[in-house]
Amino acid sequence: MKEIIPTLSDSLEKELKLANEIWIAVSLMNLSGLKFIQENINKNCKQNYLLGVDLPTDPEAFKKLNEMQFNSETKVRVFSDKKIFFHPKLYLLQHNDRITAYIGSANCTDGGLNKNIELSICIKDEQICRELKNWFEKYYQESVPLTTEFVENYKKDFIKRQNIKKQDEKIAKKAKESSTKSFDKIIKNKEKLIERLKKYRKNEKAYLKVVETRERNLRELRESLDYPGFNKMDIEKFFKIKELGHLIEIAKPSFKRNEDRLKKLMSLLCNENIDIAERYNKALSKEFKLEGANRAFITKILTIHRPDLYYVKNNKSERALRKYGKQLPRGISEGEKYKIMCEELKKLCRKTDIKDLSVLDHYLYIEGR
């Protein structure tokens, strides 16, 4: 049996009151999320937590969980593999011999459980629930126990992360304000560009050929990268596919030497739970910086991942957009500029009946030559 749950707290609350043991694996937890669990749980219930630190889990939640380990039947581990971004949202609750599972988008925060637009599925199928419990146990065993020393060190780092987050929020606010500006101000000569694109689109046979070619390009690129897992990447094959941005060969040795770092970067770029502006900025930051992973590469990966949302930003596309008067607001980050441009180009696709941004890239390439 499966059931779609729009607000997780409503359903989770009932199961918590009945549970003898719970297993929770989430990428993000704050004190309000933990408080919700504790206020609704059976006091004799065994609790098992597996938490990540790739997202800014509240240090106060770690502190409380650490205290609980000494005073109740609570076990907590932290996923610490630096090569992999930890991002699950799994809630398993056992009542006698029956296990109920919730998986979806909701982290253990007030926003995730109550306020955000989230989507979770309740699963009561015994076999699937057992498999999910085995999944939890596997990563639990690979993780490290939560300690007082960890909590103290994490709190110091968290303060730095919060300062960065505040700056990101400030930038995001500016970008949201900027994105309300008219399309005319982003691309001054939009009518000329629309007219030009409609001419390309009018030739149905040629257009369908471009769509077919782009779909094939995307399949081949995804295969070469072993998307979305990125476990068996064929970097030679990837560089041979020139469509959606011709990357310079000089980057190839760097990618081969640093496959783990490359995988981490691409996993970040494909993480739709992080705002695109933040992902773009992080990809250019020291934490994720990789020789050869320039803006053209970053946006090529984004387009391979979601051609309906992202475009390839390279010399050809930039030249084409400047030709038609591209101008973006000042005082915002590169990530926010990219985000705004993606939104405007999506509008352009809708106005001209072009399938997606990977197809639009073909025409921008022609215009930018």
JOFEN-V391553 format. One record per pair of residues at least 6 apart in sequence whose ideal C-beta (glycine too) atoms are under 7 Angstrom apart, sorted by sequence separation. I is the first residue (numbers start at 0). J is the second residue. D is the distance in Angstrom with one decimal. If there is no record, write none. Layout:
BEGIN
I|J|D + I|J|D
END
This chain:
BEGIN
4|10|5.0 + 50|56|5.7 + 67|73|4.2 + 68|74|6.9 + 92|98|7.0 + 105|111|4.0 + 111|117|5.9 + 122|128|6.2 + 183|189|6.1 + 186|192|6.2 + 200|206|5.5 + 225|231|4.5 + 281|287|5.6 + 310|316|6.7 + 353|359|5.2 + 68|75|6.0 + 78|85|4.3 + 91|98|6.0 + 92|99|5.0 + 105|112|6.0 + 182|189|5.7 + 199|206|6.9 + 225|232|5.5 + 254|261|5.3 + 302|309|5.0 + 348|355|6.4 + 224|232|5.4 + 238|246|6.1 + 270|278|6.7 + 301|309|3.8 + 302|310|6.2 + 348|356|6.6 + 64|73|6.8 + 91|100|5.2 + 302|311|5.1 + 327|336|4.8 + 223|233|4.8 + 238|248|6.4 + 268|278|5.7 + 64|75|4.7 + 90|101|4.2 + 267|278|5.9 + 298|309|6.5 + 345|356|7.0 + 348|359|5.7 + 105|117|4.2 + 298|310|6.7 + 299|311|5.5 + 327|339|6.2 + 344|356|5.8 + 347|359|6.9 + 89|102|5.4 + 104|117|4.7 + 223|236|4.1 + 224|237|6.0 + 238|251|5.5 + 298|311|5.0 + 327|340|6.9 + 88|102|6.5 + 103|117|6.5 + 104|118|5.4 + 105|119|5.3 + 223|237|4.1 + 267|281|6.1 + 268|282|6.0 + 298|312|4.3 + 88|103|5.9 + 103|118|5.2 + 104|119|6.8 + 267|282|6.4 + 282|297|4.9 + 344|359|6.2 + 48|64|6.2 + 88|104|6.2 + 103|119|3.1 + 88|105|5.5 + 102|119|6.6 + 103|120|5.8 + 220|237|6.8 + 223|240|6.5 + 234|251|6.2 + 295|312|6.8 + 88|106|5.7 + 101|119|5.1 + 102|120|5.9 + 264|282|6.1 + 279|297|6.7 + 294|312|5.6 + 295|313|4.1 + 101|121|5.6 + 220|240|5.5 + 234|254|5.2 + 267|287|6.2 + 15|36|6.6 + 219|240|5.6 + 234|255|5.6 + 18|40|6.7 + 28|50|5.8 + 99|121|6.6 + 100|122|4.4 + 16|39|5.9 + 18|41|6.0 + 21|44|6.2 + 220|243|6.8 + 264|287|5.0 + 15|39|4.1 + 20|44|6.3 + 99|123|5.6 + 216|240|6.6 + 263|287|6.9 + 15|40|4.9 + 16|41|6.4 + 19|44|6.0 + 20|45|4.1 + 21|46|5.5 + 22|47|4.6 + 23|48|5.2 + 24|49|4.1 + 25|50|6.4 + 26|51|4.3 + 52|77|6.3 + 264|289|5.8 + 312|337|6.5 + 18|44|5.2 + 19|45|7.0 + 21|47|6.7 + 46|72|6.8 + 216|242|4.2 + 232|258|6.5 + 8|35|6.4 + 12|39|4.9 + 26|53|6.4 + 27|54|4.2 + 30|57|5.4 + 33|60|4.9 + 45|72|4.5 + 46|73|4.4 + 47|74|5.1 + 48|75|4.5 + 49|76|5.4 + 50|77|5.7 + 51|78|5.0 + 100|127|6.9 + 216|243|6.1 + 26|54|5.0 + 28|56|5.1 + 29|57|3.9 + 100|128|4.9 + 261|289|6.2 + 264|292|6.0 + 27|56|5.6 + 28|57|6.6 + 30|59|4.7 + 49|78|6.3 + 99|128|7.0 + 260|289|5.4 + 268|297|6.5 + 30|60|5.1 + 33|63|5.9 + 98|128|3.9 + 29|60|5.6 + 33|64|6.9 + 53|84|4.9 + 100|131|5.0 + 310|341|6.0 + 28|60|4.8 + 53|85|5.3 + 257|289|5.9 + 268|300|5.0 + 309|341|5.6 + 30|63|6.7 + 229|262|4.4 + 268|301|5.7 + 308|341|6.3 + 51|85|3.2 + 98|132|6.6 + 310|344|5.2 + 51|86|7.0 + 265|300|5.5 + 269|304|4.6 + 229|265|5.3 + 253|289|6.6 + 268|304|6.7 + 91|128|6.8 + 229|266|6.6 + 253|290|4.0 + 254|291|6.1 + 253|291|4.5 + 91|131|6.1 + 250|290|6.9 + 91|132|5.8 + 250|291|2.4 + 89|131|6.4 + 227|269|5.9 + 249|291|6.7 + 91|135|6.5 + 316|360|6.6 + 319|363|4.4 + 322|366|6.4 + 89|135|6.6 + 250|296|7.0 + 310|356|4.1 + 309|356|6.2 + 316|363|4.4 + 319|366|3.8 + 307|355|4.8 + 315|363|6.6 + 319|367|3.6 + 246|295|6.4 + 306|355|4.5 + 307|356|7.0 + 310|359|6.7 + 311|360|5.0 + 315|364|4.8 + 318|367|3.9 + 246|296|5.8 + 283|333|6.7 + 306|356|5.5 + 310|360|6.3 + 244|295|5.0 + 306|357|3.7 + 316|367|5.9 + 280|332|5.4 + 315|367|3.7 + 280|333|6.5 + 315|368|6.7 + 279|333|6.4 + 280|334|3.9 + 302|356|6.3 + 244|299|4.3 + 279|334|3.6 + 302|357|5.6 + 243|299|5.4 + 276|332|6.6 + 277|334|6.3 + 276|334|3.6 + 279|337|5.1 + 26|85|5.4 + 243|302|5.7 + 276|335|4.6 + 26|86|4.5 + 78|138|6.4 + 243|303|6.9 + 26|87|6.4 + 276|337|6.9 + 25|87|6.8 + 26|88|6.9 + 276|338|4.4 + 24|87|5.0 + 25|88|5.4 + 76|139|5.5 + 79|142|6.3 + 275|338|5.1 + 78|142|4.7 + 79|143|5.1 + 24|89|4.4 + 77|142|5.8 + 76|142|3.9 + 77|143|5.5 + 275|341|6.9 + 23|90|5.4 + 76|143|6.2 + 244|311|4.7 + 76|144|5.7 + 77|145|5.6 + 243|311|5.3 + 22|91|4.1 + 76|145|6.4 + 244|313|5.0 + 21|91|6.5 + 75|145|4.0 + 21|92|5.1 + 77|149|6.7 + 20|93|4.6 + 18|92|4.3 + 19|93|5.6 + 33|107|6.8 + 18|93|6.2 + 19|94|6.1 + 32|107|3.7 + 18|94|5.6 + 19|95|6.7 + 32|108|4.4 + 15|92|6.6 + 17|94|4.4 + 31|108|6.5 + 32|109|6.3 + 35|112|5.8 + 68|145|6.8 + 226|303|6.6 + 14|92|4.5 + 28|106|6.8 + 31|109|3.9 + 11|90|6.3 + 27|106|4.0 + 28|107|4.2 + 29|108|4.6 + 32|111|6.8 + 26|106|6.2 + 28|108|6.6 + 32|112|6.1 + 65|145|5.4 + 25|106|5.1 + 27|108|6.1 + 64|145|6.2 + 25|107|4.6 + 65|147|6.1 + 221|303|6.1 + 220|303|4.9 + 23|107|6.4 + 61|145|6.5 + 14|99|5.3 + 65|150|5.3 + 49|135|6.4 + 217|303|6.2 + 62|150|5.3 + 49|138|6.1 + 61|150|4.9 + 217|306|6.4 + 11|101|6.3 + 49|139|5.2 + 58|150|6.6 + 61|153|6.1 + 49|142|6.0 + 7|101|6.3 + 58|153|5.5 + 58|154|4.1 + 4|101|6.7 + 7|105|4.5 + 58|157|4.8 + 55|157|6.4 + 174|276|6.3 + 171|274|6.7 + 8|112|4.2 + 7|112|5.2 + 8|113|5.1 + 55|160|5.1 + 171|276|6.4 + 6|113|6.6 + 55|164|6.6 + 7|117|6.5 + 22|132|6.4 + 167|277|5.6 + 10|121|5.9 + 24|135|5.5 + 7|119|4.9 + 5|118|6.6 + 22|135|4.8 + 24|138|6.9 + 243|357|6.3 + 3|118|7.0 + 4|119|4.4 + 4|120|6.8 + 3|120|6.0 + 4|121|5.4 + 243|360|6.0 + 2|120|6.9 + 1|120|5.6 + 2|121|4.2 + 1|121|6.8 + 1|122|5.6 + 0|123|4.5 + 0|124|6.5 + 192|323|4.3 + 191|323|6.1 + 186|320|6.8 + 189|323|7.0 + 188|323|4.5 + 188|324|4.5 + 186|323|5.5 + 187|324|3.1 + 186|324|5.8 + 186|325|5.6 + 187|326|6.6 + 217|357|6.3 + 185|326|6.9 + 185|327|6.7 + 210|354|5.4 + 213|357|4.7 + 213|358|5.2 + 210|358|5.7 + 213|361|6.6 + 209|358|5.8 + 177|328|4.2 + 200|351|5.5 + 200|352|5.9 + 209|361|5.0 + 200|353|6.2 + 177|331|6.4 + 185|339|6.8 + 193|347|7.0 + 197|351|5.4 + 196|351|4.3 + 173|330|6.7 + 174|331|5.4 + 186|343|6.6 + 193|350|5.7 + 196|353|6.5 + 173|331|5.1 + 185|343|4.8 + 193|351|6.0 + 170|331|5.8 + 174|335|3.7 + 178|339|5.3 + 182|343|6.0 + 170|332|5.0 + 173|335|7.0 + 177|339|6.1 + 199|362|5.2 + 171|335|7.0 + 174|338|6.2 + 178|342|6.1 + 182|346|6.1 + 170|335|5.6 + 174|339|6.3 + 196|362|5.9 + 195|366|6.9 + 82|259|4.6 + 84|263|6.7 + 82|262|6.9 + 82|263|6.1 + 84|266|4.7 + 84|267|6.3 + 86|270|6.5 + 84|270|6.5 + 86|272|6.7
END
